[in-house]
Amino acid sequence: MKAIRFFTYGGPDVMQLDEVPIPDCGPGDLLVRVVAAGINPLDWKLRSGAMAGVRDLSFPFTPGLDAAGVVVALGGQVQGFALEDRVCFYADLGQHGTYAEYVVVPAQQAAVIPPEVSFVDAAALPTPGQAAWTALVDMAQIKPGNRVLIHGAAGALGGVAVQLAKQHGAYVVAMASGNSMARVQALGADEVLDYQVDSFGQQLRGMDVVLDTIGGPVQEASWRTLQAGGLLLATSMPPPPGRAERAGVRTEFVMTRPRGSVLASLLQRQLRVEVTRTLPMADAAEAHRLGERGQAGGKMVLLMPPRVL
């Protein structure tokens, strides 16, 4: 099978298209013929070495966490799936990466794709969707009437978070800019502020939850928006030790583990990530270049060439 691999940290050009063996399917696994693979910022952070020391890689390494495809083999202990099922999943970093024609994934990490959802849309959802669920449902346990501030609401994670928070009855204030503001409003946000114009740190008070997908100055300005005892959830940068205590609030750094049951709930809730660009697998390096330069325009998905066992 074809797979994208790299043998050392570096720029996008270290990735190459190789012929590798189809992975073996263990007793609790699904072997999936990948149709589409979602691209996430973590992919190029891992490739560049920016995460070295935090998440060291074993080379050669195939990037990719998210995928959607068709089940072509099942382990003997698998229940709840069948051959030819359309599935999507978020794979552990320790598993085979999803920039590949075939991927083995533990069945408990996968979910069946509803008929009305395309492979491309399904491949875009797993990582950002499960991160939003972990933050808002598991950690914040949001309830009707909670006031929630979501940074990066035009991004994949932020967009799912807006939809999820509204489905739980929260009042959502979303940060976006330019043309994306109307799109975020359409997702259901009660207020959309322009981060390039509005000083949210001065305007907002009494928030129950802040979802910080940015870090840095955005995170620092967010502390004062929370009411006493409120919760700041960080996905990109862990808050400095003691900072939450000084602000009189709580904080959690969001670590997401793949769970098929959560992914099934996200799909049933019809939560969506807008895909702005699809590229063939062979153009993975170009996708990383666009992502690192901030020129992707939104969520990107790789398309695998048709192939059969």
KOLSE-398463 format. One line per 2 residues: number of its first residue (from 1); their letters; for each residue x negated, z negated, y negated of N, C-alpha, C, O. Coordinates in steps of 0.02 Angstrom, whole numbers, plus 50000, padded with zeros to 5 digits. Atoms other than C-alpha are relative to their C-alpha. Layout:
NUM> a> X Z Y X Z Y X Z Y X Z Y | ...
This chain:
1> mk> 49958 50000 50059 50000 50000 50000 49956 50000 49938 49896 49984 49942 | 50035 50001 50064 49950 50017 49817 50012 49932 49966 50067 49904 49970
3> ai> 49995 50062 50038 49915 49862 49713 49951 50002 49942 49898 50032 49948 | 50046 50009 50056 49837 49822 49545 49958 49938 50014 49986 49885 50030
5> rf> 50044 50057 49988 49685 49709 49564 49945 49999 49947 49929 50049 49917 | 50062 50004 50039 49539 49644 49463 49953 49951 50035 49975 49904 50069
7> ft> 50052 50035 49964 49376 49572 49525 49961 49952 49955 49917 49916 49979 | 50034 50044 50047 49319 49479 49369 50045 49993 49938 50089 50035 49927
9> yg> 49964 50007 50063 49390 49412 49206 49977 50053 49951 49920 50077 49954 | 50018 49951 50051 49393 49533 49061 50060 50031 49967 50115 50005 49972
11> gp> 49947 49964 50034 49494 49657 48960 50045 50037 50049 50035 50034 50109 | 49954 49964 49956 49636 49765 49026 49967 50048 50048 49993 50061 50102
13> dv> 50032 49949 49958 49513 49892 49096 49970 49972 50064 49949 50010 50107 | 50025 50027 49936 49455 49771 49232 50051 50010 50055 50034 50005 50114
15> mq> 49948 49989 49949 49620 49806 49320 49993 50070 50029 49981 50118 49992 | 50005 49935 49967 49616 49947 49447 50053 50006 50054 50077 49956 50081
17> ld> 49950 49985 49949 49738 50029 49566 49964 50010 50067 49926 50058 50074 | 50035 49999 49935 49680 49996 49746 50049 50011 50057 50109 49999 50050
19> ev> 49963 49997 49937 49739 50032 49922 49983 49937 50039 49924 49926 50055 | 50012 50063 49965 49760 49866 50013 50050 49994 50057 50101 50029 50058
21> pi> 49952 50009 49945 49845 49807 50174 50066 49969 49976 50068 49930 49929 | 49935 50033 50012 50029 49762 50172 49995 49929 50025 49972 49918 50082
23> pd> 50008 50069 49978 50035 49571 50180 50045 49982 50060 50098 50011 50070 | 49962 50023 49942 50094 49482 50337 50058 49955 49978 50051 49917 49929
25> cg> 49940 50039 50014 50266 49402 50336 50000 49937 50044 50004 49943 50106 | 49999 50063 49963 50262 49218 50387 50069 49980 50023 50117 50014 50005
27> pg> 49935 50019 49972 50403 49125 50476 50054 49984 49949 50113 49993 49963 | 49949 50016 50050 50488 49069 50316 50001 50048 49942 50027 50033 49888
29> dl> 50011 49953 50054 50449 49224 50214 50046 50061 50003 50076 50077 50054 | 49971 49933 50006 50527 49386 50154 49943 50048 49982 49901 50033 49941
31> lv> 50042 49946 50023 50428 49547 50144 50043 50046 49959 50093 50073 49984 | 49959 49963 50048 50494 49639 49992 49964 50063 49978 49907 50060 49956
33> rv> 50025 49939 50032 50468 49819 49943 50018 49997 49927 50077 49999 49908 | 49989 50012 50071 50446 49798 49757 50023 50065 49966 49993 50118 49976
35> va> 49976 49945 50040 50545 49913 49643 49978 49992 49927 49960 50040 49894 | 50018 50014 50069 50507 49829 49477 49967 49931 49996 49986 49884 50031
37> ag> 50036 50063 50010 50388 49691 49420 50000 49982 49927 49979 50021 49884 | 49999 50023 50069 50411 49589 49262 49930 49983 49977 49889 49958 50015
39> in> 50065 50016 50031 50263 49568 49144 50011 49940 49954 50057 49939 49913 | 49996 50061 50041 50233 49398 49063 49933 49989 49965 49881 50010 49990
41> pl> 50063 50015 50034 50104 49338 48936 49949 49964 50044 49889 49972 50035 | 50047 50034 49955 50030 49227 49072 49958 50049 50039 49901 50034 50057
43> dw> 50038 49950 49962 49977 49386 49163 49935 50018 49966 49882 50018 49997 | 50063 49980 50034 49853 49439 49030 49958 49939 49980 49897 49946 49972
45> kl> 50041 50059 50011 49800 49261 48993 49957 49984 50061 49899 49964 50055 | 50038 50010 49939 49749 49243 49175 49945 50053 50008 49889 50036 50025
47> rs> 50048 49945 49992 49663 49413 49178 49940 49993 49953 49884 50008 49972 | 50053 50005 50050 49564 49379 49019 49952 49942 50011 49897 49941 49984
49> ga> 50039 50060 49991 49498 49212 49080 50020 49944 49953 49988 49891 49952 | 49978 50051 50048 49591 49117 48944 50025 49937 50035 50025 49883 50006
51> ma> 49975 50057 49963 49662 49004 49080 49948 49972 50049 49962 49924 50085 | 50052 50025 49956 49497 48980 49173 49985 49927 49985 49980 49907 49927
53> gv> 50009 50072 50008 49465 48796 49202 50065 49963 50005 50066 49904 50023 | 49933 50028 49991 49652 48765 49202 50031 50028 50063 50057 49991 50105
55> rd> 49977 49966 49940 49702 48894 49333 49947 50051 50020 49951 50109 50000 | 50052 49954 49977 49549 48969 49415 50028 50046 50053 50070 50027 50094
57> ls> 49976 49949 49954 49577 49128 49513 49950 50013 50056 49890 50004 50047 | 50042 49975 49946 49510 49188 49680 50002 50076 49998 50055 50106 50000
59> fp> 50004 49927 50007 49449 49367 49667 49990 50033 50069 49961 50003 50114 | 49960 49961 50048 49504 49501 49696 50069 49970 49992 50097 49940 50038
61> ft> 49936 50031 50017 49666 49450 49611 50049 50053 49978 50033 50097 49939 | 49945 49956 50021 49831 49542 49595 50045 49961 49953 50073 49910 49973
63> pg> 49958 50037 50047 49926 49488 49439 50074 50011 50013 50093 50052 50055 | 49927 49992 49996 50113 49470 49420 50034 49942 50034 50015 49920 50088
65> ld> 49961 50056 49974 50239 49330 49447 50071 50022 50019 50099 49997 50068 | 49929 49982 49992 50409 49416 49436 50007 50067 50034 49967 50113 50023
67> aa> 49987 49936 49968 50480 49554 49544 50072 50004 50024 50106 49954 50032 | 49936 49986 49968 50638 49634 49610 49990 50058 50048 49953 50105 50033
69> gv> 50008 49947 49951 50653 49741 49764 50046 49991 50059 50098 49959 50054 | 49957 49997 49941 50722 49764 49939 49964 49966 50058 49905 49977 50070
71> vv> 50027 50035 49941 50695 49653 50092 49990 50051 50056 50037 50084 50077 | 50014 49954 49944 50608 49754 50229 49979 49964 50063 49974 49995 50116
73> al> 50015 50040 49940 50559 49612 50348 50013 49927 49983 50007 49906 49926 | 49985 50071 50008 50606 49429 50374 49963 49960 50052 49956 49982 50109
75> gg> 50027 50047 49952 50519 49283 50456 50054 49972 50044 50113 49972 50025 | 49951 50024 49951 50602 49205 50608 50039 49939 49977 50092 49926 50005
77> qv> 49965 50060 50023 50651 49047 50513 50043 50011 49939 50074 49964 49913 | 49963 49985 50061 50734 49134 50367 50075 50002 50013 50098 50032 50061
79> qg> 49927 49998 49998 50919 49105 50338 50026 50019 49931 49994 50006 49880 | 49968 49983 50063 51035 49172 50204 49979 50067 49971 50002 50086 49917
81> fa> 50021 49933 50023 50949 49342 50186 50004 50048 50058 50004 50029 50117 | 49996 49948 49949 50961 49507 50279 49958 50059 49978 49942 50067 49919
83> le> 50035 49938 50016 50866 49670 50289 50041 50041 49951 50102 50045 49955 | 49970 49957 50052 50902 49785 50141 50033 49960 49944 50061 49991 49898
85> dr> 49976 50039 50058 50956 49640 50029 49959 50018 49939 49898 50026 49942 | 50034 49994 50064 50915 49669 49847 49985 49930 49974 50031 49889 49966
87> vc> 50019 50068 50019 50818 49516 49790 49953 50001 49940 49922 50052 49925 | 50050 50010 50052 50717 49451 49644 49970 49931 50008 49999 49888 50042
89> fy> 50034 50064 49990 50595 49307 49632 49944 49991 49949 49921 50038 49917 | 50059 50020 50038 50460 49215 49536 49951 49971 50050 49966 49920 50082
91> ad> 50047 50019 49947 50307 49198 49648 49949 49949 49975 49929 49951 49917 | 50055 50047 50015 50182 49055 49652 49936 50039 49986 49925 50093 50014
93> lg> 50065 49968 50013 50011 49097 49582 49958 50005 50063 49917 50050 50069 | 50038 49999 49938 49941 49058 49753 50022 50053 50048 49988 50067 50098
95> qh> 49974 49947 49957 50046 49196 49831 49973 50068 49976 49936 50072 49927 | 50021 49933 50020 50017 49384 49823 50035 50019 49934 50095 50008 49927
97> gt> 49971 49981 50063 50043 49450 49646 50048 50058 50007 50048 50093 50057 | 49944 49953 49995 50189 49563 49607 49985 50069 49973 50029 50113 49976
99> ya> 50018 49932 50019 50096 49713 49533 49978 50037 50064 49921 50057 50070 | 50016 49972 49934 50104 49786 49708 50063 50031 50029 50119 50014 50010
101> ey> 49943 49967 49969 50214 49896 49816 50038 49955 50049 50098 49963 50058 | 49968 50048 49955 50249 49755 49940 49974 49930 49985 49914 49921 49971
103> vv> 50018 50069 50014 50249 49567 49914 50034 49955 50052 50093 49966 50069 | 49971 50052 49958 50276 49421 50033 50016 49940 49956 49975 49919 49916
105> vp> 49979 50056 50040 50373 49278 49957 50039 49951 50044 50079 49974 50086 | 49959 50047 49964 50444 49116 50030 50074 50012 49984 50092 50019 49926
107> aq> 49929 49985 50010 50631 49143 50055 50032 49952 49950 50078 49971 49914 | 49970 50050 50044 50670 48983 49960 49987 50014 49926 50017 49983 49883
109> qa> 50014 49983 50069 50597 49061 49802 50038 50062 49976 50034 50081 49918 | 49966 49937 50016 50707 49218 49806 50075 49990 49993 50102 49940 50017
111> av> 49927 50000 50007 50887 49255 49759 50025 50071 50007 49991 50119 49988 | 49969 49935 49993 51003 49399 49801 50025 50024 49932 50056 49986 49895
113> ip> 49980 49972 50064 51035 49514 49653 50072 50024 50005 50089 50061 50051 | 49931 49976 50000 51219 49541 49611 50002 50077 49993 49957 50105 49962
115> pe> 49997 49926 50001 51275 49724 49629 49997 50029 49930 49972 50084 49920 | 49996 49973 50068 51302 49744 49442 49934 49994 49962 49929 50019 49906
117> vs> 50064 50011 50034 51122 49693 49398 49948 50049 50027 49940 50055 50088 | 50050 49951 49979 50986 49827 49401 49935 49965 50021 49924 49907 50005
119> fv> 50065 50027 49981 50814 49802 49478 49959 49982 49938 49925 49931 49937 | 50039 50012 50061 50736 49814 49305 50021 49935 49966 49980 49893 49949
121> da> 49975 50062 50032 50847 49678 49231 49985 49939 50043 49969 49886 50017 | 50013 50056 49956 50824 49568 49384 49926 49981 49999 49910 49922 50003
123> aa> 50071 50015 50002 50634 49583 49375 49979 49966 49936 49928 49931 49934 | 50017 50030 50065 50635 49528 49193 50019 49926 49996 49993 49891 49952
125> lp> 49969 50066 50008 50728 49365 49224 49963 49940 50030 49963 49888 49998 | 50019 50061 49965 50640 49248 49348 49957 49950 49962 49977 49892 49957
127> tp> 50044 50049 50033 50496 49168 49251 50031 49973 49936 50037 49912 49930 | 49971 50029 50061 50576 49154 49077 50066 49964 50014 50079 49912 49983
129> gq> 49937 50033 49985 50745 49110 49153 49991 49932 50030 50023 49884 50010 | 50011 50065 49968 50679 48972 49264 49965 49951 49953 49975 49891 49958
131> aa> 50030 50044 50050 50572 48904 49122 50053 49971 49954 50051 49911 49938 | 49946 50024 50044 50726 48893 49010 50042 49948 50037 50062 49897 50008
133> wt> 49960 50047 49961 50823 48807 49150 49963 49933 50008 49992 49880 50000 | 50040 50061 49991 50682 48683 49184 50001 49958 49936 50010 49897 49939
135> al> 50003 50035 50063 50671 48639 49000 50068 49970 49980 50073 49910 49967 | 49937 50022 50029 50853 48628 48949 50046 49963 50049 50079 49915 50030
137> vd> 49955 50032 49952 50945 48581 49109 49967 49942 50035 49995 49887 50038 | 50033 50053 49963 50818 48481 49209 49972 49945 49955 49983 49886 49967
139> ma> 50034 50049 50043 50721 48397 49069 50044 49973 49945 50051 49912 49938 | 49959 50024 50057 50837 48390 48918 50069 49978 50022 50100 49937 49988
141> qi> 49932 50015 49977 50998 48379 49020 50050 50008 49943 50090 49964 49929 | 49958 49988 50059 51088 48458 48873 50073 49993 50017 50096 50009 50072
143> kp> 49929 50013 49992 51269 48415 48847 50038 50033 49942 50007 50051 49892 | 49960 49973 50056 51412 48483 48740 49989 49960 49937 49990 49898 49938
145> gn> 50010 50033 50064 51381 48445 48558 49928 49987 49981 49914 49972 49923 | 50071 50008 50016 51192 48429 48571 49979 50053 49950 50002 50110 49953
147> rv> 50028 49953 50048 51099 48510 48427 49930 50021 50024 49886 49979 50033 | 50061 49974 49969 50960 48621 48494 49968 50052 49955 50000 50099 49933
149> li> 50039 49952 50039 50824 48712 48396 49955 50038 50049 49917 50008 50087 | 50038 49958 49954 50745 48859 48489 49954 50046 49960 49977 50089 49923
151> hg> 50049 49957 50031 50585 48939 48428 49987 50061 50044 49995 50058 50105 | 50012 49939 49962 50541 49117 48479 50062 50025 50035 50059 50049 50092
153> aa> 49936 49984 49968 50724 49153 48512 50007 50074 50016 50050 50093 50056 | 49997 49929 49984 50693 49341 48513 49959 50018 50061 49963 50074 50086
155> ga> 50040 49989 49941 50572 49323 48658 50041 49991 50064 50099 49972 50061 | 49965 50004 49936 50616 49324 48842 50024 49930 50014 50083 49919 50028
157> lg> 49981 50069 49986 50614 49136 48867 50050 49974 49948 50101 49945 49966 | 49956 50024 50052 50693 49098 48699 50069 50030 50003 50119 49995 49990
159> gv> 49935 49968 49996 50831 49224 48723 50043 49972 50056 50103 49961 50047 | 49963 50032 49945 50880 49152 48892 50021 49930 49979 50077 49908 49995
161> av> 49985 50068 50021 50872 48978 48816 50060 49997 49953 50101 49952 49958 | 49942 49997 50045 50995 49026 48679 50064 50007 50042 50113 49970 50031
163> ql> 49941 49989 49959 51119 49091 48808 50017 49939 50042 50075 49920 50048 | 49989 50057 49956 51096 48943 48924 50025 49940 49961 50071 49905 49983
165> ak> 49978 50056 50041 51114 48814 48786 50072 50008 49978 50111 49960 49978 | 49931 49989 50021 51274 48894 48724 50048 49991 50059 50103 49964 50050
167> qh> 49956 50009 49942 51346 48898 48900 50010 49926 50017 50060 49908 50048 | 49993 50072 49989 51316 48710 48906 50033 49965 49941 50036 49903 49939
169> ga> 49962 50029 50055 51411 48684 48744 49959 49973 49943 49984 49935 49902 | 50043 50024 50053 51263 48651 48629 50011 50039 49935 50036 50096 49937
171> yv> 50004 49966 50065 51251 48694 48444 49929 50025 49993 49882 49984 49993 | 50066 49970 49996 51104 48814 48436 49978 50028 49933 50012 50069 49902
173> va> 50034 49971 50057 50989 48848 48290 49940 50038 50027 49898 50009 50062 | 50052 49956 49970 50874 48994 48332 49955 50027 49945 49977 50043 49891
175> ma> 50049 49972 50046 50715 49054 48247 49982 50070 50023 49965 50082 50081 | 50017 49930 49985 50684 49242 48238 49979 50031 49933 49965 49996 49885
177> sg> 50017 49967 50063 50642 49373 48106 50022 50072 50003 50032 50100 50057 | 49989 49929 50005 50682 49547 48045 50060 50025 50040 50113 49995 50041
179> ns> 49947 49968 49962 50783 49661 48156 50024 49959 50060 50079 49969 50084 | 49982 50039 49941 50784 49535 48298 50052 49946 49984 50083 49919 50030
181> ma> 49953 50053 50017 50894 49413 48201 50071 50017 50022 50107 49974 50048 | 49932 49981 49979 51053 49511 48234 50007 49996 50075 50060 49977 50101
183> rv> 49998 50003 49926 51010 49523 48419 50007 49929 50024 50044 49915 50070 | 49996 50070 49981 50984 49335 48430 50069 49972 49984 50096 49932 50021
185> qa> 49933 50021 50017 51148 49307 48340 50049 50022 50053 50095 49985 50071 | 49955 49973 49948 51233 49417 48470 49995 49961 50065 50041 49963 50105
187> lg> 50007 50041 49940 51164 49303 48607 50042 49937 49997 50052 49903 50047 | 49956 50058 50007 51274 49165 48536 49975 49945 49956 50009 49894 49949
189> ad> 50026 50053 50043 51164 49066 48418 50048 49985 49942 50078 50030 49913 | 49955 50021 50054 51264 48966 48290 49968 50013 49932 50003 50031 49884
191> ev> 50038 49985 50061 51128 48985 48157 49937 50036 50021 49906 50019 50072 | 50063 49966 49989 50982 49106 48151 49960 49997 49935 49982 50023 49883
193> ld> 50043 50006 50059 50841 49067 48030 49941 50048 50007 49916 50060 50062 | 50057 49955 50001 50703 49187 47980 49936 49960 49992 49925 49928 49941
195> yq> 50060 50041 50002 50537 49106 48022 49950 50024 49947 49905 49987 49929 | 50045 49974 50052 50450 49217 47894 50022 49979 49930 49984 49985 49882
197> vd> 49973 50017 50066 50561 49155 47753 50021 49927 49996 50005 49892 49948 | 49970 50067 50002 50649 48992 47797 49950 49946 50022 49914 49954 50071
199> sf> 50043 50058 49983 50554 48827 47798 50042 49952 50042 50070 49904 50017 | 49956 50039 49957 50642 48754 47949 49982 49927 50000 50025 49884 50008
201> gq> 50021 50070 50000 50538 48595 47940 50027 49961 49942 50032 49899 49946 | 49970 50032 50058 50614 48557 47771 50076 50002 50004 50110 49957 49978
203> ql> 49928 49989 50000 50790 48622 47806 50037 49961 50054 50093 49938 50043 | 49963 50026 49942 50832 48549 47976 49984 49927 50012 49928 49904 50005
205> rg> 50006 50070 49980 50862 48369 48026 50052 49986 50055 50101 50022 50062 | 49950 50023 49953 50953 48279 48165 50006 50041 50064 50058 50039 50097
207> md> 49998 49961 49938 50909 48397 48309 49991 49953 50059 49951 49906 50057 | 50008 50039 49938 50929 48324 48483 49943 50026 50043 49907 49988 50075
209> vv> 50050 49968 49958 50813 48449 48567 49967 50056 49960 50000 50094 49925 | 50037 49942 50026 50677 48568 48507 49964 50033 50059 49928 49999 50096
211> ld> 50037 49962 49950 50615 48704 48625 49946 50039 49963 49961 50088 49928 | 50056 49971 50035 50442 48750 48560 49963 50048 50047 49928 50026 50093
213> ti> 50034 49949 49960 50378 48913 48635 49938 50027 49964 49907 50075 49988 | 50052 49973 50043 50247 48939 48498 49937 49956 49997 49882 49980 50007
215> gg> 50056 50045 50008 50138 48785 48472 49972 50001 49929 50002 50031 49884 | 50035 49998 50064 50018 48756 48328 50041 49972 49943 50075 49921 49951
217> pv> 49962 50025 50059 50094 48736 48153 50075 49996 50012 50108 49953 49984 | 49928 50002 49985 50268 48774 48222 50017 49935 50035 50066 49902 50018
219> qe> 49989 50063 49965 50255 48627 48340 49995 49941 49952 50036 49896 49954 | 50010 50056 50046 50189 48513 48203 50059 49992 49952 50080 49936 49938
221> as> 49943 50004 50046 50332 48558 48085 50064 49980 50035 50112 49960 50003 | 49938 50013 49962 50459 48530 48224 50014 49925 50008 50072 49906 50016
223> wr> 49988 50071 49987 50433 48342 48243 50051 49970 49953 50093 49931 49973 | 49956 50031 50049 50523 48300 48082 50072 50025 50004 50117 49995 49974
225> tl> 49931 49976 49994 50676 48403 48131 50040 49959 50050 50102 49963 50050 | 49966 50038 49947 50716 48285 48276 50028 49935 49974 49998 49902 49932
227> qa> 49975 50067 50013 50826 48134 48263 49961 49950 50041 49926 49969 50088 | 50036 50052 49963 50756 47968 48324 50019 50003 50074 50078 50005 50092
229> gg> 49988 49996 49928 50736 47976 48512 50012 50070 50026 50022 50080 50086 | 49991 49931 49979 50754 48165 48515 49943 50024 50043 49894 49988 50053
231> ll> 50048 49975 49951 50655 48276 48633 49972 50067 49979 50009 50114 49964 | 50034 49937 50011 50526 48410 48599 49972 50025 50066 49933 49990 50099
233> la> 50022 49969 49938 50496 48527 48746 49952 50056 49982 49970 50102 49946 | 50051 49951 50016 50335 48628 48736 49985 50044 50060 49976 50018 50116
235> ts> 50015 49954 49944 50301 48783 48842 49932 50033 49994 49905 50058 50043 | 50063 49964 50008 50141 48853 48767 49941 49955 49985 49884 49972 50003
237> mp> 50054 50044 50020 50040 48707 48699 50021 49927 50009 50068 49905 49977 | 49981 50070 49992 50046 48526 48760 49991 49962 49934 49940 49971 49900
239> pp> 50007 50039 50062 50078 48408 48613 49941 49953 50003 49923 49930 50057 | 50056 50047 50001 49931 48299 48558 50022 49931 50025 50079 49910 50011
241> pg> 49983 50068 49976 49927 48127 48641 50021 49955 49942 49987 49951 49890 | 49977 50048 50049 50026 48000 48543 50041 50029 49943 50070 49992 49903
243> ra> 49964 49969 50057 50106 48127 48425 50074 49985 50003 50104 49970 49951 | 49929 50014 49995 50282 48101 48491 50016 49928 49981 50066 49914 49947
245> er> 49989 50070 50015 50267 47913 48480 49998 49987 49925 50037 49949 49898 | 50005 50008 50073 50213 47925 48298 50062 50027 49965 50081 50002 49912
247> ag> 49940 49971 50030 50366 48031 48262 50064 49964 50022 50118 49978 49996 | 49941 50037 49975 50482 47912 48355 50045 50041 50045 50105 50029 50048
249> vr> 49961 49956 49956 50536 48046 48478 49965 50003 50068 49916 49969 50081 | 50029 49990 49933 50499 48102 48657 49975 50072 50006 49994 50116 49968
251> te> 50024 49932 49989 50406 48253 48722 49985 50012 50074 49969 49966 50111 | 50017 49979 49932 50380 48349 48884 49967 50068 49996 49987 50110 49955
253> fv> 50028 49933 49993 50268 48495 48929 50033 50032 50060 50034 50003 50114 | 49959 49967 49949 50368 48620 49031 49956 50035 50051 49920 50082 50035
255> mt> 50034 49969 49944 50293 48663 49200 50055 50025 50048 50096 49985 50071 | 49945 49970 49962 50404 48781 49300 49977 50017 50070 49926 50049 50080
257> rp> 50013 49981 49930 50407 48795 49489 50055 50048 50023 50113 50040 50003 | 49950 49951 49979 50495 48940 49575 50052 49970 50047 50035 49938 50096
259> rg> 49945 50025 49958 50665 48896 49647 50054 50054 50004 50084 50072 49954 | 49949 49949 49991 50781 49025 49720 50070 49976 49981 50110 50016 49957
261> sv> 49934 50026 50016 50931 48912 49695 50014 50003 49925 50069 50018 49903 | 49993 49995 50073 50900 48905 49507 50008 50072 49980 50050 50089 49937
263> la> 49996 49929 50017 50872 49092 49499 50069 50028 50017 50096 50068 49980 | 49932 49978 49982 51038 49120 49590 50050 49977 49947 50095 50014 49929
265> sl> 49955 50025 50052 51125 49010 49460 49993 50041 49936 50043 50056 49903 | 50011 49959 50060 51046 49110 49318 50034 50068 50006 50064 50092 49959
267> lq> 49969 49935 49988 51106 49272 49395 50076 49994 49999 50110 50038 49972 | 49927 50010 49999 51281 49203 49424 50027 49989 49930 50084 50008 49915
269> rq> 49980 50012 50069 51288 49150 49242 49993 50062 49957 50009 50061 49897 | 50009 49936 50035 51248 49330 49194 49954 49994 49940 49964 50026 49889
271> lr> 50051 50006 50052 51099 49277 49089 49954 50061 50005 49937 50083 50060 | 50038 49937 50002 50996 49426 49035 49939 49994 49955 49939 49957 49906
273> ve> 50058 49990 50043 50825 49468 48965 50000 50074 49980 50002 50118 50023 | 50001 49930 50023 50821 49625 48858 49932 50032 50015 49880 50007 49993
275> vt> 50061 49963 49984 50693 49748 48926 49993 50057 49950 50037 50099 49944 | 50010 49950 50052 50620 49856 48788 49954 50057 50022 49951 50109 49989
277> rt> 50047 49948 49979 50491 49955 48887 49989 49995 50075 49978 49941 50102 | 50019 49996 49930 50462 50011 49066 49941 50048 50006 49937 50098 49971
279> lp> 50059 49959 49989 50297 50083 49128 49986 50006 50074 50004 49961 50112 | 50019 49996 49930 50232 50148 49295 49945 49951 50016 49907 49931 49973
281> ma> 50049 50049 49979 50124 50029 49396 49929 50021 49979 49890 49978 49959 | 50066 49977 50017 49971 50137 49362 49981 49987 49927 49922 49988 49909
283> da> 50012 50014 50071 49990 50097 49176 50000 49926 49984 50014 49906 49927 | 50001 50073 50011 49973 49909 49198 49952 49981 49945 49967 49937 49904
285> ae> 50049 50016 50051 49817 49906 49089 50028 50014 49930 50018 49975 49884 | 49970 49984 50065 49911 49992 48947 50053 49948 49982 50059 49929 49924
287> ah> 49950 50052 50013 50052 49866 48965 49966 49936 49973 49990 49906 49926 | 50036 50059 50023 49926 49724 48945 49973 50010 49929 49975 49964 49888
289> rl> 50024 49987 50068 49850 49807 48792 50056 49992 49949 50047 49959 49897 | 49943 50006 50046 50020 49821 48710 50020 49928 49992 50033 49905 49936
291> ge> 49980 50069 50005 50062 49642 48752 49951 49958 49960 49972 49918 49919 | 50050 50040 50036 49899 49570 48687 49998 50017 49926 49981 49974 49885
293> rg> 49999 49980 50071 49915 49668 48525 50066 49984 49966 50073 49994 49906 | 49934 50013 50029 50095 49613 48500 50039 50063 49985 50082 50062 49941
295> qa> 49968 49936 50014 50151 49795 48507 50051 50020 50053 50076 50076 50052 | 49954 49982 49946 50263 49788 48660 50072 50006 49976 50111 50043 50004
297> gg> 49932 49998 50026 50420 49760 48557 50050 49960 50040 50110 49964 50026 | 49955 50040 49959 50491 49642 48687 49976 49999 50072 49917 50009 50086
299> km> 50017 50007 49929 50497 49622 48876 49982 50067 50031 50016 50117 50021 | 50022 49940 49965 50402 49748 48981 50007 49990 50075 50001 49935 50101
301> vl> 49992 50001 49927 50430 49793 49164 49962 50059 50029 49967 50115 50004 | 50034 49947 49964 50320 49893 49283 50045 50027 50055 50080 49990 50089
303> lm> 49961 49966 49949 50403 50020 49398 49953 50024 50056 49903 50057 50042 | 50041 49981 49944 50332 50046 49572 50020 50069 50026 50079 50087 50022
305> pp> 49982 49935 49972 50323 50219 49652 50041 49992 50063 50028 49946 50101 | 49961 50005 49938 50451 50250 49790 49955 50008 50061 49911 50050 50062
307> rv> 50040 49996 49939 50378 50219 49962 50037 49964 50055 50075 49918 50042 | 49968 50033 49943 50437 50171 50135 49947 49979 50050 49892 50008 50053
309> l> 50047 50022 49948 50353 50077 50278 49993 50053 50053 49956 50044 50101
